[in-house]
Amino acid sequence: QAALEAGQIESFSPLVLKKQTPRANPNDPEFSAQWHLENTGQTNGLSGEDVNVTSTWDTYTGSGVVISVVDDGLDHTHSDLSPHYSSLFSYDWCDDDSDPSPSSWNGHGTAVAGVAAAVGNNGLDVTGVAFNATIAGSTLIACWAGDATEADALSYESDDIDIYTNSWGPADDGQTLEAPGPLTLAGEGLGNLITWAAGNGLGSNDNSNYDGYANSRFTIAVTAINHDGDQSYYAEPGANILVAAHSNGDGEGITTTDITGTGGYNSSGNVTHTFGGTSSATPLAAGVIALVLDANENLTWRDVQHVLVNSARMNDASDSSWGLNGAGHDVSHKYGFGTVDAGAAVAVAESWVNVAEELNATYGPYTPSVDIPTSTTSWTEFTTVVTDEYSLESVDLVADISHTSRGDLDIVLVSPSGTESWLAESRNDNGNDYSDWMFSTVRHWDESSLGTWTLKVRDTSAGTNGTLNSWELILHGVDVDYDHDDDGLSDENETLLYGTDPYDADTDDDGLNDYDEVMVYGTNPLAIDSDTDGLTDGAEVMNTGTDPLDSDTDDDGLSDGAEVNYWSSNPLIYDPDDDSDLFYHFNDCNDTDPNVNPGKPELLNGIDDNCDDYIDEGYNFTDRDNDGLKDWSEYHVHGTDYMDSDTDDDGLDDGEEVNTYAALGSDPLVYDPDSDSDLWYWFEDCDDEDGDRSPGHIELLDGFDNDCDFLIDEDYWNRDTDNDGLTDYDEYHNITTDHLDGDTDDDGLSDGLEYNEYSSMGADPLVYDDDADSDGWYWFQDCDDEDFDRAPLKPEVLDGKDNDCDEVVDEDFFELDSDDDGLTDFDEFHNFTTNPELADSDADGMSDGHEVLVSGSDPMQFNFDRDEDEFYDFEDCDDLASTINPAGVEAWNGRDDDCNNAVDDGLSRKNLVTTTPDFRQVHLWDAVNESLVLSIGSIPNNVAASLSWQFGDYTLTENVSSDGRSIVIEPIDCDAGDTTLTIYLCGQGSGPQQITATLVDSGQTTVFVWDIDMDVWIPPETLSEKLLSFVTSPIGLAATLVVLLSTIGGCVYAVRRFSHKRKLKDAYEAYDLKPEKFSLSPEFQDYDLPSAPDLSALRGHQNTPVELPSVPVFEDEDEIPRAPKLD
C-alpha cells in the first residue's frame, strides 16, 4: 500500500489461477473437407492457406449479426441453416412474398449462405465462417428485377440487417459496362455492409472496374484465390478490389450447404463439394465481417473497410502485381490488400477507434475535349493539383470518353505518391464510349491527397481516335490535421472551449497566438487588449514588458498605453511631480519651478519657459518685420532689429543678407551697392560692371557658363535627370544620348546599363537592342534569340537544345537514369528515342536497358509472346505457334520449327515416308504379264514437295499419277512396240534394273532407288521362219545332215524296237505277266500344268493412274488450340 501511495506502482491486478483447455474444431462431419476454414493439405493445396478462423471461434462466432443473402433464393428448411434463419428479415422480390425458398435449380443462394453462416458444431453437414450469425434471404436474381427492386433488396430492414452479401453482377465477358441504377445505393448513409463478388471474367479479360456494383465505394469487392493462395483462373483484377478470399481454382471445390434432396448442385444430398468462383469468396468475406462486428459492434461501414485493409494478409508474395502505396500498404490489382484473415481482423477490430467523419472533395469536372492518339504506347496525360489534405479511403474518377471501340483504351490514375490505379485495360470490347462512367479505386488507402494527380489515357490499337470529353476526381477520406492553424490548441478545444478560430492562430490579431494567451499569459484570446490600456496584449508581452492584465503596471496614475504611446515615459518606473504643477518630471524641464513647465507660454527672454528644449522657440516661428529672419535669430544671432526689415537700409531685407548673401560678403548691418544696376549686388555678381552676366541667370545644359561660376554646365555633372545611371553632362557632351529619356533607343534597357554594363557585348544606347523570343534576354546575352526555350539561367531540359546557353546540350542528363532502366536519360532521348521517365517504354515487360544492352530488341516496339512459348517475337520466327521457336524440335511439316532459317532440315525423309513396295528390297517384275506399281506415301500435305521418276536413264512422265507420288507401268508388248517406254524396256531386255524417285522439298533432295529384277519375254519366230533361218545357217546345214543321219538311225532303231517289243510280249506271255503293272497310276496320268494367267483386263488401264488411298486429314498443328470452356 505504501508503494502504491508513493506512486511507485503504476498499475496492479490480481493473479488468478486458470486452467487452459485445448481448442476444438467443430464436430460437423464435413468440416474436414472445408479446406477454406482449415487447410491441412487435404486437397493437395498449401497447408495453412485458409481464412485463419478456428482460433477466433473461441471468442467470436458472429452472434447477434444479421447477414442477408441477396441471391436466387435460400432453402431455409435446410437443417444446417434453419436454426439461425430469420423470416422477419427475408423476402422474395420475385414472387412478392416473405418466403425466399428457391426453385430446385436455383441452388446458388443456399450454397452462399452455408459458406457465410451455416450452423457450426451441431454435428450436421458443414460449418459457416460465422456459424452463430443470423441468416436472412432475399430472392432477387431468380427473375428480372429493375433498379428500384434492387434498391429495395439492398436496403431491406436496414436497421436490423448488418451485412448484405451479393455473389452476382453483370456478364463477365469483358464487354459489358453496367452500373446500378440511381436508387440502388440510396441507403449509403445507413452504415450497412455490402459485400460484392469481383467477377469471374478473367478468361475474357474482364475487369472488376467495369462492374458498377463491385466498382462502388459503398461495396466491398472480393476476389478469389485457390488452395495455394494463388489467383483463381477466373478471378478478375481491379483497382476497386479490397480483399481476396478463398475459393476453387486448382481442381478443388468449396464444401457448403445445398438444397435439400435432389435440388441444387448435388442431386443426392444436402451438401455440395463443387461450389466456387468469387460467388464463394464473397460470403466467406461476409462471414469474417460478421466476426469483426461481433468483436466490435460500434464499427461503421467505413471502419470495417479500414479493419480489412489493416488486417489482410499478403498472399502469393512473389507475384509482380504487388507494390507499396504511398501509405506503406501492400496492394495488388489482383488481390487488393491481400487475403482476408479472420484472426487478424478481429484482433484489429477489438481495439479499433472509429475513424472521423468522412470528408469529400471534388475536383472538376474538367472539359479538355482532347483527342486520344491511336497506335501508340505513349500516354496522353491530364493533371489536377489537390489542395485538400485528407487521409484517403476511396477515390472516384468520372470519365466521359467518346470512342467507337472503348476496349482499345488503357486508363490509369496516378496519385501524388506515384501509386497507379489501372482503371481500364485494352481488351476485346467494341462497345461505344465511357459515358460519365465512375471508376472507383481503393489502392490509395491512407495516402495523403495533397499534390498533383495525373490521369493517363492511351490507345495502342489502330483505328478511329477517341476523345476525352471531360473528367472529374472525387476524393473520400478523413481530415488528418487536428490543429489547422498550428497554434498549439486543438481545433476541437478552440471550437468548444475557447471560442477561437481553429483556422487562425491569432484570433484577435493582437500579436500573441491563441495558445500563448490561453495557456501562458491568461489573456483573452478574443480581445486585442485584455486590460484596455491602449496597448495590445502582444505589444505588452513582447515589446514593453508591461503586464497585459494591468492597465497601469507602475501604479503612477498613467496607463501603460498613455506612457508608451503619448508620454514616451517608462511604464515600468513610477513617475513623480515635485513642484505640483501637474507636469511629471519626464515632461517638466524644471520640476522645482512651477512657472516653468510645458504648459507655460514661451517668451523672448533667453529662457526655455515651456520646457520644449528650445529657448524662445515661440519666436523662431515669428517674423514681425517680415524680413525673412525669425525674431529669435534676429535677437539671439544677428543683432538686427527684429522690428525693422532692413536695418542697414540698402534695399536688401535683413533676411536676404543673412540667409542668401552672407556667404558672399553681405552684412545686414552694412549697406551693399549694385554698380551695374542689374539687380545683382556686387557680392553676387561675377561681373558687377556687366549687366548681362550675373549669378541670377539659370545654368543650362548648353555648353555655356550662364550663372557666372566659371564652370560650364556644372549643375549637370552629377545630375541624372532620367535616372538611367549616366549623368546629364556625360549624356550631353560625351555619349550624345537624351539626358531626359532614360532609354534613348526605347529597347527596354536604360542608357546607363547599355553603356556601363553591356557595351563590351555589343550593346549601344543609341541602337535598339532586340529580344526576338521575348524570353527576357537580349540578343547580346542570348545564345539563340529566336528560341524562347534557350537563354542563360534557363534550366537544362532534355530536349536536344542547349537551354542554359553553356554550349553543352542536355548535360544534366549525361549520367542521370530517372527510370533506373540501365540507360541514361541522355541516351534514351538522343540515341534510342525511349521514354527516360518510363523504365519499359513499350510496356512489354523488358526494361529499355535490357532490350538495348542485352536482348538487342527495339525498346520502342512492344515485343509479344503471343504463343506463350517463352520466346519474344524478335527471337521467335513464328510467334503464333507455340511449337515453333529456337528451342523447337524440327518436324517434317513445311515449317522452320527450330527457327534456324532452314525448313525441315536435318530430317531423314527415307525414314519418314512409306514406299510400296519397300525400296530397300529387290522387286521381281514379269514385265510382259504384270503391271508395275510403285508409290511413295506419308508425305505431309502441308509440305510443298515435288517428285520426279526415272526408269534407268529414261524419264517417266506419262505413267505418273496426278499427285506425282506413284507410277503405274502396264505389261509391255514388245511385239507391238507402241510406246517409247515399251521400246525402251524391250530394248533393255531381262535383267536387273533401277527405278529412281527424286523427292525435292524445302531445299532438300532425297533419292529413292528401287532395284527391279525385270523379266522381258520377246515373241518367238514362226516355224517356217525358224526353219528357213536355221537351214540356211551353217549350223542348220550341219543339223540337216544330223537329221538325215538320225532318220536313218531311227528307222534302224524302230525296226530293232519292234523286234524287241515282239520278243518282250512273247516273254510276258511265256511268264504270264501284265504290262499295266509297270504303267503310271491314274492320279498322275490326269495331272495338268496350270495355264498362264489372263492379264487382258489390265490392257485397258495401261495409261490410267492408279487410285491411291487418301491420306487422313489431321488438324492443322499451326491452328491456335481452342480455349477451354470455363463454367
Secondary structure, DSSP 8 states (H G I E B T S, - for coil): -HHHHTT--S------------------TTGGG-TTTS-SSTTSS-TT-S---TTGGGT---TT-EEEEEES---TTSTTTGGGB-STT-EETTTTBS-----TT--HHHHHHHHHH---SSSSS---TTTTSEEEEEE-TTS---HHHHHHHHTTTTTT--EEEE---S--SS---B---TTTTTTGGG--EEEEE--S-GGGT--GGGBTTTTSTTSEEEEEE-TTSSB-TT----TTEEEEEE---SS--EEEE--STT-SS-TTSSEEEEE-SHHHHHHHHHHHHHHHHHH-TT--HHHHHHHHHHH-B--STT-TT-EE-TTS-EEBTTTBT-B--HHHHHHHHHT-------EEEEEEEE---EEE-SS-S--EEEEEEE-S-EEEEEEEEEEEEE-S-GGGEEEEEE-TT--EEEEE---S-----EEEEEEEE-TTTT-B--EEEEEEEEE-SSS--EEEEEEEEEEEEEE--S-TT-SSS-HHHIIIII---TT-SSTT-SSS-HHIIIIII---TT-S-TT-SSS-HHHIIIII---TT-S-TT-SSS-HHIIIIII---TTS----TT-SS--GGG-S-TT-TTSSTTS---SSSS-TT-SS-TTGGGSS--TT-SSS-HHHIIIII---TT-S-TT-SSS-HHHHHHTSGGGT--TTS----TT-SS--TTT-S-TT-TT--TTS---SSSS-TTSSS-SSGGGSS--TT-SSS-HHHIIIII---TT-S-TT-SSS-HHHHHHTSGGGT--TTS----TT-SS--TTT-S-TT-TT--TT----SSSS-TTSSS-SSGGGSS--TT-SSS-HHHIIIII---TT-SSTT-SSS-HHIIIIII---TTS----TT-SS--TTT-S-TT-TT-STT----SSSS-TT-SS-TTTT--HHHHSEEES-TTS-EEEETTT--EEEEEE---TTS-EEEEEEETTEEE-TTB-TTSSEEEE----TTT--SHHHHHHHHH-SEEEEEEEEEEETTEEEEEEEEEEEE-------HHHHHHHHHHSHHHHHHHHHHHHHHHHHHHHHHHHHHHHHHHHHHHHHHT--GGGGS--HHHHT---------GGGGGGTTS------------TTS--------
